[in-house]
Amino acid sequence: MAIDTLIPARTALLFFDMLNGHVKKDDPKTKARYAPIIAASQAVLQAARANGMMVAYAAANHRADNLTSAHTIRDTDGRLNPIPVDQPPDLKAVLDGGTWEAAIIDEIAPMPEDYIIPKYRWSAFYQTYFDLALRTRKVDTIIIAGGSTDVGVASTAYAARDMDYNLVFVSDASGSPETDNHDQFMRRIFPRMGRVRSAAQVTEMLKAGA
């Protein structure tokens, strides 16, 4: 296989946490940040559909009481706000499973044949059926899009690499509230783990391998 060719039958597209509660916040900054990500995601999805590829959606599925979520001791929250060492765990789930907030956005809505991967941790692999689904279809390459780049995308990518999957990171179909984190991963970390490409480049790679 040529280095910049993707064979559709052996490639899966994974969207990570492209959920209403993350993407559709009533916040101008969030809407502006996600607008180009959604457009790039739609382009890659269209290419995947045209080539009959496996499409999967990793989606947070937390209990409302947050009792299946991680309560590890750490210095800050997700937005780098300090957490006092003696502060008890926050028992409010980020997104409650089964709610509108936890649903995949309409712009890249799943089809009946797609794979929905409920998850309770950052990685799409941790205690889910994702690896089984990929191996059953003899998929060896994963195209990853979604957010956040430095959280769920990165965690999933590290797990995938350790299981010897080839990785393609869609740079313009991913993002993070901390833009510098996104840029750092795309420029200095992910190139060591796989291929970093734009949505347009991924589309051409699939055309070349079809």
N, C-alpha and C positions, 0 to 999 in steps of 0.2 A: 504494500500500500504506500503510495507516495505521501510524503510528509504533510502536504496540505490538501489531502483528499480524505473525504469521509464516506464510508460505505454505509448507506442508510440502514440496511438490514442489521448491521452490527453496531448501530449507534442509537442512543436514547437521548431525548431532550428532557431535562429536569428543570422545572420551575420551583424555586424555593420561597415559600412564605409570601407569595403574591396574593395577599389576602386583603379583604375590605378594611379590616381594622388597622392595617399598616398603611395601605395605599390610599384609601379614601377618607383620610382624616380631614376634618373641616379646618384646614390650616394651609394658607397660601404657599408657604415654603415647601411643605410636603407635596402638595399638588404640582408645584413647579419642578421639584426634583424628580418626581415619578413620571411626568409627561413623556420625556424622551425614553425612559426605561420601558414604559408600556409600548411605545411605538416600535422600539427595537425588538421587544419580546414578541409582538404580533408578527413582525417580519420573519423571525426565526421559526415561530410556530407555523406560519403559512408554508415555509419551506419543508418543515417536518411533515406536515399533513400531505403535502404534494408528493412526498417520497414514501409515504406509508410507514413512517417511523413510530417507534415506541415513544409515547409522551407520558411523563409522570409529573405529579404535583406533590411536593412535600408540604404538609400543612400542619401547623401547630394545632394540637387537640387537647388542650389543658382542661382539667376538671375545674368547675367553678370555684371549688374550695381550695384549689391550688395544691392539693395533697399529693399529686403525682409530678409536681414541678420541682426543680432543684432549689435547695435552700442552703447553698454553700456559703461559707464565710469568705467575703471578698472585700476589697478596699472601696469599690465604687459600684454604682448601678450602671445600667446600660448606656447612660449618657454621661458617664464619668463624674457623677455627683458623689462625693464622699459618703460612705456608710459608716456610722459609729460601730466600733467592734461589739459593743454590748447591745446593739439594736436587734430586736427579735425579727424573725423572717416576715416578709410582707406576704400575707395570705390572700392577696388579691391577684387573680390570674391575669396575665397580659391579655389573652384572648380566650374566652370561654368556648369550648368545643360545641358545635351544633348551633351556633348563633350566626347572625348575618356578618358580624365582624370576622368570624373564622372562615367564612366562605371565600372561595377563589374569585377574583375579580372577573366581571363579565367579559372584559376585553380579550381575555385569553381563556375563556370558559372551557372546561374539559368536555370531551365527548364520552359516550358510554364505553367505548373500548379503551379509554385511557386508564392510567393507574393513579389512584389517590393514596398517598402514603401518610397516614396519621402518625404524628411523632410527638414525643414528650421532652425531647432534648434538642440541642442545636443540630446534631448530625441527622441527615435523612436515613442513615444506616443503623443507628443505635436502636436495637430491639424493634426493628421494623422488618417488613418482608421485601424491602427494596432489592437487596442483593439477590435473593431467591428469584425474584421476577426477572432481573437482568440476566442471570445465568440460565434460566429456563429458555429465554429467547436468544441465548448465545451472543448477547451484547457485550462488547469489550471496550466501548468508548461512550463517555457521558458528556453531553453538552450541558453546562450549568449556567443558569440565569436566575435572577431574582435578588433577594436581599435578606439580611444585609451581607455585603461582601466580606466583612471582617468577622462575622459571627457565624450564621448558619452555612453560608456558602463555603467559607474557609473550613469549618468543622467537617462538612461533608466531603470536601476535597481532600483533606488529610486522610480521612477514612478510606476514600476511594483509592487514593494512591497506595495505601498500605495493602489494599486488596488487588493491586496491579491493574486497575482500570486506567485506560487512556483518558485524559481530560482535555476539554476545550472550554475555556472561560469566555463568555460573551461580554466583552468589556462595557459596551453601551447598553446592555440589557440587565445590568447589575448596578447596585449602588449601596451607599451607606449614608446615614445622616452626617457622619464625619467624612467629608470628601477626601481629606488627606489620607485617611485609612484606606479608602477604596483605591486611591492612586498608588499607595505604597504596595498593596497586594498585587495590583495589576502590573506594576512595573518591576517589582523586586522579588516577589515571592512566588506568584503563580507561574511565571515563565520557567521556574525550576521544577514545576510539578506537571506542566502540560503546555498547551498552546493557548495564548491569549489572542483573541480575534474579535472583530466587530461583527455585528449581525449581518452586514452585507458580505463580509468575507466568509462567514459560516455558510451562508446561502450558496456562495460559489463553490465552496468545498463539497457541499452535498451534491450540487449539479455535476461536479467533476467525478464523483464516486458513484453516481447513479447508473 
